[in-house]
Every structure is written in C-alpha cells, then in structure tokens.
C-alpha cells in the first residue's frame, strides 16, 4: 500500500473557487482502480489550509492517477488561484490489516 499525505495552502479567498473542482477530482479519483482512500479536508482553524490523505493499492495505481485527465483539470484549476504552499509525502506501507 502507498500512502500520500500532506497539505495544500491557498489564499482563503480562493477556497470557493476550488471547491467544485475539488469535489469533481475527488469523485473521479475515488472511482479509479487501485484507489482505497482519497480525501481533502479544510482545516477549521486555518482558512485556506487543505489536508490531503490518500491510500493506493500500489505505486502503479498512484502513477496512473497522476496521468489521469481529472488530475490535469485539477492542476489547471490550481493555476487560476494563489497557491501559497504544497507539501506532500509518499509512504510505502505493508499489507493493510483490520484491527477490529
């Protein structure tokens, strides 16, 4: 399993401009083969800060996601707003196991 986690920081005034595009990319990504979890969350105490969390079955699925048309559209949307920062990390994990 591959985990992607991090943040995207925008001007707070730009959040309304990206919400529809974010909902579209989330829905399309969740339907992709190999996607286990794909989630964006706005930080309640830091307007403009979006926390990103993803789980993928493997690197190949993550790579295919990066080449998808909806990611190209998402990147185009981000070019229309002020991105103050982007910090993402990828972690390779072992097999997924239920605890209870």
Residue pairs with C-beta under 8 A, 6 or more apart in sequence:
1 36
1 55
1 56
1 57
1 58
1 92
1 93
1 94
1 95
1 96
2 55
2 56
2 57
2 58
2 59
2 61
2 62
2 90
2 91
2 92
2 93
3 53
3 54
3 55
3 56
3 90
3 91
3 93
4 52
4 53
4 54
4 55
4 56
4 62
4 88
4 89
4 90
4 91
5 51
5 52
5 53
5 54
5 88
5 89
5 91
6 51
6 52
6 86
6 87
6 88
6 89
7 49
7 50
7 51
7 52
7 85
7 86
7 87
7 88
8 40
8 49
8 50
8 52
8 83
8 85
8 86
9 48
9 49
9 50
9 83
9 84
9 85
9 86
10 18
10 48
10 50
10 81
10 82
10 83
10 84
11 48
11 81
11 82
11 84
12 47
12 48
14 48
14 81
14 82
15 42
15 47
15 48
17 77
17 80
17 81
18 77
18 78
18 81
21 73
21 74
21 77
22 40
22 50
22 74
24 70
24 73
24 74
25 70
25 71
25 73
25 74
26 38
26 39
26 40
28 68
28 70
29 35
29 38
29 65
29 68
29 70
29 71
30 38
32 61
32 64
32 65
32 68
33 61
33 64
34 56
34 57
34 58
34 60
34 61
34 62
34 64
34 65
35 54
35 55
35 56
35 57
35 61
35 65
36 55
36 56
36 57
36 96
37 53
37 54
37 55
38 53
38 54
38 55
39 52
39 53
39 54
40 50
40 51
40 52
41 50
41 51
41 53
42 49
42 50
42 51
43 49
43 50
43 51
48 84
52 88
54 62
55 96
56 62
56 65
59 92
62 90
65 71
